[in-house]
Protein backbone atom coordinates (compact mmCIF):
# COMPACT_ATOMS: atom_id res chain seq x y z
CA UNK A 1 0.00 0.00 0.00
CA UNK A 2 2.66 2.52 1.05
CA UNK A 3 5.03 1.41 -1.72
CA UNK A 4 2.31 1.89 -4.35
CA UNK A 5 1.57 5.40 -3.05
CA UNK A 6 5.28 6.28 -3.11
CA UNK A 7 5.65 4.96 -6.66
CA UNK A 8 2.60 6.98 -7.75
CA UNK A 9 4.06 10.13 -6.17
CA UNK A 10 7.41 9.49 -7.88
CA UNK A 11 5.76 9.08 -11.29
CA UNK A 12 3.74 12.28 -10.71
CA UNK A 13 6.89 14.19 -9.77
CA UNK A 14 8.68 12.77 -12.82
CA UNK A 15 5.79 13.74 -15.12
CA UNK A 16 5.54 17.21 -13.55
CA UNK A 17 9.27 17.88 -13.99
CA UNK A 18 9.04 17.82 -17.81
CA UNK A 19 6.11 20.23 -18.40
CA UNK A 20 7.65 22.81 -16.04
CA UNK A 21 10.78 22.88 -18.24
CA UNK A 22 8.65 23.21 -21.38
CA UNK A 23 6.48 25.88 -19.72
CA UNK A 24 9.57 27.88 -18.75
CA UNK A 25 10.74 27.80 -22.39
CA UNK A 26 7.33 28.83 -23.73
CA UNK A 27 7.09 31.43 -20.96
CA UNK A 28 10.33 33.07 -22.13
CA UNK A 29 9.08 33.08 -25.74
CA UNK A 30 5.69 34.34 -24.60
CA UNK A 31 7.26 37.20 -22.63
CA UNK A 32 9.41 38.20 -25.63
CA UNK A 33 6.35 38.12 -27.91
CA UNK A 34 4.36 40.13 -25.34
CA UNK A 35 7.13 42.78 -25.11
CA UNK A 36 7.31 42.93 -28.93
CA UNK A 37 3.52 43.38 -29.15
CA UNK A 38 3.63 46.13 -26.50
CA UNK A 39 6.39 47.95 -28.43
CA UNK A 40 4.37 47.70 -31.67
CA UNK A 41 1.25 49.01 -29.91
CA UNK A 42 3.24 51.90 -28.38
CA UNK A 43 4.68 52.75 -31.83
CA UNK A 44 1.20 52.72 -33.41
CA UNK A 45 -0.17 54.94 -30.62
CA UNK A 46 2.72 57.40 -31.04
CA UNK A 47 2.11 57.50 -34.83
CA UNK A 48 -1.62 58.14 -34.32
CA UNK A 49 -0.92 60.83 -31.68
CA UNK A 50 1.22 62.71 -34.22
C-alpha distance matrix in Angstrom:
0.0 3.8 5.5 5.3 6.4 8.8 10.0 10.8 12.5 14.4 15.6 16.7 18.6 20.1 21.2 22.6 24.5 26.8 28.0 28.9 31.2 32.7 33.2 34.9 37.3 38.1 38.4 41.1 42.9 42.6 44.1 47.0 47.7 47.7 50.1 52.3 52.4 53.3 56.1 57.4 57.4 59.2 61.8 62.4 62.9 65.3 67.3 67.5 68.6 71.5
3.8 0.0 3.8 5.4 5.1 6.2 8.6 9.9 10.6 12.3 14.3 15.3 16.5 18.3 19.9 20.9 22.5 25.1 26.5 27.0 29.2 31.1 31.5 32.9 35.4 36.4 36.6 39.1 41.1 41.0 42.2 45.1 46.0 46.0 48.2 50.5 50.8 51.6 54.3 55.8 55.9 57.5 60.1 60.9 61.3 63.6 65.6 66.1 67.0 69.8
5.5 3.8 0.0 3.8 5.4 5.1 6.1 8.6 9.8 10.4 12.3 14.2 15.2 16.3 18.2 19.7 21.0 23.3 25.2 25.9 27.7 29.6 30.4 31.8 34.0 35.2 35.7 38.0 39.9 40.1 41.5 44.1 45.1 45.4 47.6 49.7 50.2 51.1 53.7 55.1 55.5 57.1 59.5 60.4 61.1 63.2 65.2 65.8 66.8 69.5
5.3 5.4 3.8 0.0 3.8 5.4 5.1 6.1 8.6 9.8 10.6 12.3 14.2 15.2 16.4 18.2 19.9 21.9 23.4 24.6 26.6 28.0 28.8 30.6 32.7 33.6 34.2 36.8 38.4 38.4 40.1 42.7 43.4 43.7 46.1 48.1 48.4 49.5 52.1 53.4 53.6 55.5 57.9 58.6 59.3 61.6 63.4 63.9 65.1 67.8
6.4 5.1 5.4 3.8 0.0 3.8 5.5 5.1 6.2 8.6 9.9 10.5 12.3 14.1 15.3 16.3 18.3 20.7 21.8 22.5 24.9 26.5 26.9 28.6 31.0 31.8 32.1 34.7 36.6 36.3 37.8 40.6 41.4 41.4 43.7 45.9 46.1 47.0 49.8 51.1 51.2 53.0 55.5 56.2 56.7 59.1 61.0 61.4 62.4 65.2
8.8 6.2 5.1 5.4 3.8 0.0 3.8 5.4 5.1 6.1 8.7 9.8 10.5 12.2 14.2 15.1 16.4 19.1 20.7 21.1 23.1 25.1 25.7 27.0 29.4 30.6 30.9 33.2 35.3 35.3 36.6 39.3 40.4 40.5 42.7 44.9 45.4 46.2 48.8 50.3 50.6 52.2 54.6 55.6 56.2 58.3 60.3 60.9 61.9 64.6
10.0 8.6 6.1 5.1 5.5 3.8 0.0 3.8 5.4 5.0 6.2 8.6 9.8 10.4 12.2 14.0 15.3 17.4 19.3 20.3 21.9 23.6 24.7 26.2 28.2 29.4 30.1 32.4 34.1 34.4 36.0 38.4 39.4 39.8 42.1 44.0 44.6 45.7 48.2 49.5 50.0 51.8 54.0 54.9 55.7 57.9 59.7 60.4 61.6 64.1
10.8 9.9 8.6 6.1 5.1 5.4 3.8 0.0 3.8 5.4 5.2 6.2 8.6 9.8 10.5 12.1 14.2 16.1 17.4 18.6 20.7 22.0 22.7 24.6 26.7 27.5 28.1 30.8 32.3 32.3 34.0 36.6 37.3 37.6 40.0 42.0 42.2 43.4 46.0 47.3 47.5 49.4 51.8 52.5 53.2 55.5 57.3 57.8 59.0 61.7
12.5 10.6 9.8 8.6 6.2 5.1 5.4 3.8 0.0 3.8 5.5 5.0 6.1 8.5 9.8 10.3 12.2 14.8 16.0 16.5 18.8 20.6 20.9 22.4 24.9 25.9 26.1 28.6 30.6 30.5 31.8 34.6 35.5 35.6 37.9 40.1 40.4 41.3 43.9 45.4 45.6 47.3 49.8 50.6 51.2 53.4 55.4 55.9 57.0 59.7
14.4 12.3 10.4 9.8 8.6 6.1 5.0 5.4 3.8 0.0 3.8 5.4 5.1 6.1 8.6 9.8 10.5 13.1 15.1 15.6 17.3 19.3 20.2 21.5 23.6 25.0 25.5 27.7 29.6 30.0 31.4 33.8 35.0 35.4 37.5 39.5 40.2 41.3 43.6 45.1 45.7 47.3 49.5 50.6 51.4 53.4 55.3 56.1 57.2 59.7
15.6 14.3 12.3 10.6 9.9 8.7 6.2 5.2 5.5 3.8 0.0 3.8 5.4 4.9 6.0 8.4 9.9 11.4 13.2 14.6 16.2 17.6 18.8 20.6 22.3 23.4 24.4 26.7 28.2 28.6 30.4 32.7 33.5 34.1 36.4 38.2 38.7 40.1 42.5 43.7 44.3 46.2 48.3 49.1 50.1 52.3 54.0 54.7 56.0 58.5
16.7 15.3 14.2 12.3 10.5 9.8 8.6 6.2 5.0 5.4 3.8 0.0 3.8 5.4 5.1 6.0 8.5 10.5 11.3 12.4 14.8 16.0 16.5 18.5 20.6 21.4 22.0 24.6 26.2 26.1 27.8 30.4 31.2 31.5 33.9 35.8 36.2 37.3 39.9 41.2 41.5 43.4 45.7 46.4 47.2 49.5 51.3 51.9 53.1 55.7
18.6 16.5 15.2 14.2 12.3 10.5 9.8 8.6 6.1 5.1 5.4 3.8 0.0 3.8 5.5 5.0 6.1 9.1 10.6 10.7 12.7 14.8 15.4 16.6 19.0 20.2 20.6 22.8 24.8 25.1 26.4 28.9 30.0 30.4 32.4 34.5 35.2 36.2 38.6 40.1 40.6 42.2 44.5 45.6 46.3 48.3 50.3 51.1 52.1 54.6
20.1 18.3 16.3 15.2 14.1 12.2 10.4 9.8 8.5 6.1 4.9 5.4 3.8 0.0 3.8 5.5 5.3 7.1 9.7 10.6 11.7 13.5 15.0 16.3 17.9 19.5 20.4 22.4 24.1 24.8 26.4 28.5 29.6 30.4 32.5 34.2 35.1 36.4 38.6 39.9 40.8 42.5 44.4 45.6 46.6 48.6 50.3 51.3 52.5 54.8
21.2 19.9 18.2 16.4 15.3 14.2 12.2 10.5 9.8 8.6 6.0 5.1 5.5 3.8 0.0 3.8 5.5 5.9 7.3 9.3 10.9 11.7 13.0 15.1 16.6 17.4 18.7 21.1 22.3 22.7 24.7 26.9 27.5 28.3 30.7 32.3 32.9 34.4 36.7 37.8 38.5 40.5 42.4 43.3 44.4 46.6 48.1 48.9 50.4 52.8
22.6 20.9 19.7 18.2 16.3 15.1 14.0 12.1 10.3 9.8 8.4 6.0 5.0 5.5 3.8 0.0 3.8 5.6 5.7 6.5 9.0 10.3 10.7 12.5 14.7 15.6 16.1 18.7 20.3 20.4 22.0 24.5 25.4 25.8 28.1 30.0 30.5 31.7 34.2 35.5 36.0 37.8 40.0 40.9 41.8 43.9 45.7 46.5 47.7 50.2
24.5 22.5 21.0 19.9 18.3 16.4 15.3 14.2 12.2 10.5 9.9 8.5 6.1 5.3 5.5 3.8 0.0 3.8 5.9 5.6 6.7 9.1 10.2 11.1 13.1 14.8 15.4 17.3 19.2 19.9 21.3 23.4 24.7 25.5 27.3 29.2 30.2 31.4 33.5 35.0 35.9 37.4 39.4 40.7 41.7 43.5 45.3 46.4 47.6 49.8
26.8 25.1 23.3 21.9 20.7 19.1 17.4 16.1 14.8 13.1 11.4 10.5 9.1 7.1 5.9 5.6 3.8 0.0 3.8 5.5 5.4 6.5 8.7 10.1 11.1 12.6 14.1 15.9 17.2 18.2 20.0 21.8 22.8 24.0 26.1 27.5 28.5 30.1 32.1 33.3 34.4 36.1 37.9 39.0 40.3 42.2 43.7 44.9 46.3 48.4
28.0 26.5 25.2 23.4 21.8 20.7 19.3 17.4 16.0 15.1 13.2 11.3 10.6 9.7 7.3 5.7 5.9 3.8 0.0 3.8 5.4 4.9 5.8 8.4 9.7 10.2 11.5 14.0 15.1 15.4 17.5 19.6 20.3 21.1 23.5 25.0 25.7 27.2 29.5 30.6 31.4 33.3 35.2 36.1 37.3 39.4 40.9 41.8 43.3 45.6
28.9 27.0 25.9 24.6 22.5 21.1 20.3 18.6 16.5 15.6 14.6 12.4 10.7 10.6 9.3 6.5 5.6 5.5 3.8 0.0 3.8 5.4 4.9 6.1 8.7 9.8 9.9 12.2 14.2 14.5 15.8 18.2 19.4 19.9 21.9 23.9 24.7 25.9 28.1 29.6 30.3 31.9 34.0 35.2 36.1 38.0 39.8 40.8 42.0 44.3
31.2 29.2 27.7 26.6 24.9 23.1 21.9 20.7 18.8 17.3 16.2 14.8 12.7 11.7 10.9 9.0 6.7 5.4 5.4 3.8 0.0 3.8 5.4 5.2 6.4 8.8 9.7 10.9 12.8 14.1 15.4 17.1 18.6 19.7 21.4 23.0 24.3 25.7 27.4 28.9 30.2 31.6 33.4 34.8 36.1 37.7 39.4 40.7 41.9 44.0
32.7 31.1 29.6 28.0 26.5 25.1 23.6 22.0 20.6 19.3 17.6 16.0 14.8 13.5 11.7 10.3 9.1 6.5 4.9 5.4 3.8 0.0 3.8 5.4 5.1 6.2 8.4 10.0 10.8 12.0 14.1 15.6 16.4 17.9 20.0 21.2 22.2 24.0 25.8 26.9 28.2 30.0 31.6 32.7 34.2 36.0 37.4 38.6 40.2 42.2
33.2 31.5 30.4 28.8 26.9 25.7 24.7 22.7 20.9 20.2 18.8 16.5 15.4 15.0 13.0 10.7 10.2 8.7 5.8 4.9 5.4 3.8 0.0 3.8 5.4 5.0 5.7 8.5 9.7 9.8 11.7 14.0 14.7 15.5 17.7 19.4 20.1 21.5 23.7 25.0 25.8 27.6 29.5 30.6 31.7 33.7 35.3 36.3 37.7 39.9
34.9 32.9 31.8 30.6 28.6 27.0 26.2 24.6 22.4 21.5 20.6 18.5 16.6 16.3 15.1 12.5 11.1 10.1 8.4 6.1 5.2 5.4 3.8 0.0 3.8 5.5 4.9 6.2 8.7 9.5 10.4 12.4 14.1 14.9 16.4 18.3 19.6 20.7 22.5 24.2 25.3 26.6 28.5 30.0 31.1 32.7 34.5 35.8 36.9 39.0
37.3 35.4 34.0 32.7 31.0 29.4 28.2 26.7 24.9 23.6 22.3 20.6 19.0 17.9 16.6 14.7 13.1 11.1 9.7 8.7 6.4 5.1 5.4 3.8 0.0 3.8 5.3 5.3 6.5 8.6 10.0 11.0 12.5 14.2 15.6 16.8 18.5 20.1 21.5 22.9 24.4 25.9 27.4 28.9 30.4 31.9 33.3 34.9 36.2 38.1
38.1 36.4 35.2 33.6 31.8 30.6 29.4 27.5 25.9 25.0 23.4 21.4 20.2 19.5 17.4 15.6 14.8 12.6 10.2 9.8 8.8 6.2 5.0 5.5 3.8 0.0 3.8 5.4 5.0 5.8 8.4 9.8 10.2 11.8 14.0 15.0 16.0 17.9 19.7 20.7 22.0 23.9 25.4 26.5 28.0 29.9 31.2 32.4 34.0 36.0
38.4 36.6 35.7 34.2 32.1 30.9 30.1 28.1 26.1 25.5 24.4 22.0 20.6 20.4 18.7 16.1 15.4 14.1 11.5 9.9 9.7 8.4 5.7 4.9 5.3 3.8 0.0 3.8 5.4 4.9 6.0 8.5 9.7 10.1 12.1 14.0 14.9 16.1 18.1 19.7 20.6 22.1 24.0 25.4 26.4 28.2 29.9 31.1 32.3 34.5
41.1 39.1 38.0 36.8 34.7 33.2 32.4 30.8 28.6 27.7 26.7 24.6 22.8 22.4 21.1 18.7 17.3 15.9 14.0 12.2 10.9 10.0 8.5 6.2 5.3 5.4 3.8 0.0 3.8 5.4 5.2 6.3 8.6 9.8 10.6 12.4 14.2 15.3 16.6 18.5 19.9 21.1 22.7 24.4 25.7 27.0 28.7 30.3 31.4 33.3
42.9 41.1 39.9 38.4 36.6 35.3 34.1 32.3 30.6 29.6 28.2 26.2 24.8 24.1 22.3 20.3 19.2 17.2 15.1 14.2 12.8 10.8 9.7 8.7 6.5 5.0 5.4 3.8 0.0 3.8 5.5 5.1 6.1 8.5 9.9 10.5 12.2 14.2 15.4 16.5 18.2 19.9 21.1 22.5 24.2 25.7 27.0 28.6 30.1 31.8
42.6 41.0 40.1 38.4 36.3 35.3 34.4 32.3 30.5 30.0 28.6 26.1 25.1 24.8 22.7 20.4 19.9 18.2 15.4 14.5 14.1 12.0 9.8 9.5 8.6 5.8 4.9 5.4 3.8 0.0 3.8 5.5 5.1 6.0 8.6 9.8 10.4 12.1 14.2 15.2 16.2 18.1 19.8 20.9 22.2 24.1 25.6 26.7 28.2 30.3
44.1 42.2 41.5 40.1 37.8 36.6 36.0 34.0 31.8 31.4 30.4 27.8 26.4 26.4 24.7 22.0 21.3 20.0 17.5 15.8 15.4 14.1 11.7 10.4 10.0 8.4 6.0 5.2 5.5 3.8 0.0 3.8 5.4 4.9 6.1 8.5 9.7 10.4 12.2 14.2 15.1 16.3 18.2 19.8 20.8 22.4 24.2 25.6 26.6 28.7
47.0 45.1 44.1 42.7 40.6 39.3 38.4 36.6 34.6 33.8 32.7 30.4 28.9 28.5 26.9 24.5 23.4 21.8 19.6 18.2 17.1 15.6 14.0 12.4 11.0 9.8 8.5 6.3 5.1 5.5 3.8 0.0 3.8 5.4 5.1 6.1 8.6 9.9 10.6 12.3 14.2 15.3 16.5 18.4 19.9 21.0 22.6 24.4 25.6 27.2
47.7 46.0 45.1 43.4 41.4 40.4 39.4 37.3 35.5 35.0 33.5 31.2 30.0 29.6 27.5 25.4 24.7 22.8 20.3 19.4 18.6 16.4 14.7 14.1 12.5 10.2 9.7 8.6 6.1 5.1 5.4 3.8 0.0 3.8 5.5 5.0 6.1 8.6 9.8 10.5 12.2 14.1 15.2 16.4 18.2 19.9 21.0 22.5 24.1 25.9
47.7 46.0 45.4 43.7 41.4 40.5 39.8 37.6 35.6 35.4 34.1 31.5 30.4 30.4 28.3 25.8 25.5 24.0 21.1 19.9 19.7 17.9 15.5 14.9 14.2 11.8 10.1 9.8 8.5 6.0 4.9 5.4 3.8 0.0 3.8 5.4 5.1 6.1 8.6 9.9 10.5 12.2 14.2 15.3 16.4 18.3 19.9 21.0 22.3 24.5
50.1 48.2 47.6 46.1 43.7 42.7 42.1 40.0 37.9 37.5 36.4 33.9 32.4 32.5 30.7 28.1 27.3 26.1 23.5 21.9 21.4 20.0 17.7 16.4 15.6 14.0 12.1 10.6 9.9 8.6 6.1 5.1 5.5 3.8 0.0 3.8 5.5 5.0 6.2 8.7 9.8 10.4 12.3 14.2 15.2 16.4 18.3 19.9 20.8 22.7
52.3 50.5 49.7 48.1 45.9 44.9 44.0 42.0 40.1 39.5 38.2 35.8 34.5 34.2 32.3 30.0 29.2 27.5 25.0 23.9 23.0 21.2 19.4 18.3 16.8 15.0 14.0 12.4 10.5 9.8 8.5 6.1 5.0 5.4 3.8 0.0 3.8 5.4 5.1 6.2 8.6 9.9 10.6 12.4 14.3 15.3 16.6 18.4 19.9 21.4
52.4 50.8 50.2 48.4 46.1 45.4 44.6 42.2 40.4 40.2 38.7 36.2 35.2 35.1 32.9 30.5 30.2 28.5 25.7 24.7 24.3 22.2 20.1 19.6 18.5 16.0 14.9 14.2 12.2 10.4 9.7 8.6 6.1 5.1 5.5 3.8 0.0 3.8 5.4 5.1 6.1 8.6 9.8 10.5 12.2 14.2 15.3 16.5 18.2 20.1
53.3 51.6 51.1 49.5 47.0 46.2 45.7 43.4 41.3 41.3 40.1 37.3 36.2 36.4 34.4 31.7 31.4 30.1 27.2 25.9 25.7 24.0 21.5 20.7 20.1 17.9 16.1 15.3 14.2 12.1 10.4 9.9 8.6 6.1 5.0 5.4 3.8 0.0 3.8 5.5 5.1 6.1 8.6 9.9 10.4 12.2 14.2 15.3 16.2 18.5
56.1 54.3 53.7 52.1 49.8 48.8 48.2 46.0 43.9 43.6 42.5 39.9 38.6 38.6 36.7 34.2 33.5 32.1 29.5 28.1 27.4 25.8 23.7 22.5 21.5 19.7 18.1 16.6 15.4 14.2 12.2 10.6 9.8 8.6 6.2 5.1 5.4 3.8 0.0 3.8 5.5 5.1 6.1 8.6 9.8 10.5 12.3 14.2 15.2 16.7
57.4 55.8 55.1 53.4 51.1 50.3 49.5 47.3 45.4 45.1 43.7 41.2 40.1 39.9 37.8 35.5 35.0 33.3 30.6 29.6 28.9 26.9 25.0 24.2 22.9 20.7 19.7 18.5 16.5 15.2 14.2 12.3 10.5 9.9 8.7 6.2 5.1 5.5 3.8 0.0 3.8 5.5 5.1 6.2 8.6 9.9 10.5 12.3 14.2 15.6
57.4 55.9 55.5 53.6 51.2 50.6 50.0 47.5 45.6 45.7 44.3 41.5 40.6 40.8 38.5 36.0 35.9 34.4 31.4 30.3 30.2 28.2 25.8 25.3 24.4 22.0 20.6 19.9 18.2 16.2 15.1 14.2 12.2 10.5 9.8 8.6 6.1 5.1 5.5 3.8 0.0 3.8 5.4 5.1 6.1 8.6 9.8 10.5 12.1 14.4
59.2 57.5 57.1 55.5 53.0 52.2 51.8 49.4 47.3 47.3 46.2 43.4 42.2 42.5 40.5 37.8 37.4 36.1 33.3 31.9 31.6 30.0 27.6 26.6 25.9 23.9 22.1 21.1 19.9 18.1 16.3 15.3 14.1 12.2 10.4 9.9 8.6 6.1 5.1 5.5 3.8 0.0 3.8 5.5 5.1 6.1 8.6 9.9 10.4 12.5
61.8 60.1 59.5 57.9 55.5 54.6 54.0 51.8 49.8 49.5 48.3 45.7 44.5 44.4 42.4 40.0 39.4 37.9 35.2 34.0 33.4 31.6 29.5 28.5 27.4 25.4 24.0 22.7 21.1 19.8 18.2 16.5 15.2 14.2 12.3 10.6 9.8 8.6 6.1 5.1 5.4 3.8 0.0 3.8 5.5 5.1 6.2 8.7 9.8 10.8
62.4 60.9 60.4 58.6 56.2 55.6 54.9 52.5 50.6 50.6 49.1 46.4 45.6 45.6 43.3 40.9 40.7 39.0 36.1 35.2 34.8 32.7 30.6 30.0 28.9 26.5 25.4 24.4 22.5 20.9 19.8 18.4 16.4 15.3 14.2 12.4 10.5 9.9 8.6 6.2 5.1 5.5 3.8 0.0 3.8 5.5 5.1 6.2 8.6 10.0
62.9 61.3 61.1 59.3 56.7 56.2 55.7 53.2 51.2 51.4 50.1 47.2 46.3 46.6 44.4 41.8 41.7 40.3 37.3 36.1 36.1 34.2 31.7 31.1 30.4 28.0 26.4 25.7 24.2 22.2 20.8 19.9 18.2 16.4 15.2 14.3 12.2 10.4 9.8 8.6 6.1 5.1 5.5 3.8 0.0 3.8 5.4 5.1 6.0 8.7
65.3 63.6 63.2 61.6 59.1 58.3 57.9 55.5 53.4 53.4 52.3 49.5 48.3 48.6 46.6 43.9 43.5 42.2 39.4 38.0 37.7 36.0 33.7 32.7 31.9 29.9 28.2 27.0 25.7 24.1 22.4 21.0 19.9 18.3 16.4 15.3 14.2 12.2 10.5 9.9 8.6 6.1 5.1 5.5 3.8 0.0 3.8 5.5 5.0 6.4
67.3 65.6 65.2 63.4 61.0 60.3 59.7 57.3 55.4 55.3 54.0 51.3 50.3 50.3 48.1 45.7 45.3 43.7 40.9 39.8 39.4 37.4 35.3 34.5 33.3 31.2 29.9 28.7 27.0 25.6 24.2 22.6 21.0 19.9 18.3 16.6 15.3 14.2 12.3 10.5 9.8 8.6 6.2 5.1 5.4 3.8 0.0 3.8 5.5 5.3
67.5 66.1 65.8 63.9 61.4 60.9 60.4 57.8 55.9 56.1 54.7 51.9 51.1 51.3 48.9 46.5 46.4 44.9 41.8 40.8 40.7 38.6 36.3 35.8 34.9 32.4 31.1 30.3 28.6 26.7 25.6 24.4 22.5 21.0 19.9 18.4 16.5 15.3 14.2 12.3 10.5 9.9 8.7 6.2 5.1 5.5 3.8 0.0 3.8 5.4
68.6 67.0 66.8 65.1 62.4 61.9 61.6 59.0 57.0 57.2 56.0 53.1 52.1 52.5 50.4 47.7 47.6 46.3 43.3 42.0 41.9 40.2 37.7 36.9 36.2 34.0 32.3 31.4 30.1 28.2 26.6 25.6 24.1 22.3 20.8 19.9 18.2 16.2 15.2 14.2 12.1 10.4 9.8 8.6 6.0 5.0 5.5 3.8 0.0 3.8
71.5 69.8 69.5 67.8 65.2 64.6 64.1 61.7 59.7 59.7 58.5 55.7 54.6 54.8 52.8 50.2 49.8 48.4 45.6 44.3 44.0 42.2 39.9 39.0 38.1 36.0 34.5 33.3 31.8 30.3 28.7 27.2 25.9 24.5 22.7 21.4 20.1 18.5 16.7 15.6 14.4 12.5 10.8 10.0 8.7 6.4 5.3 5.4 3.8 0.0
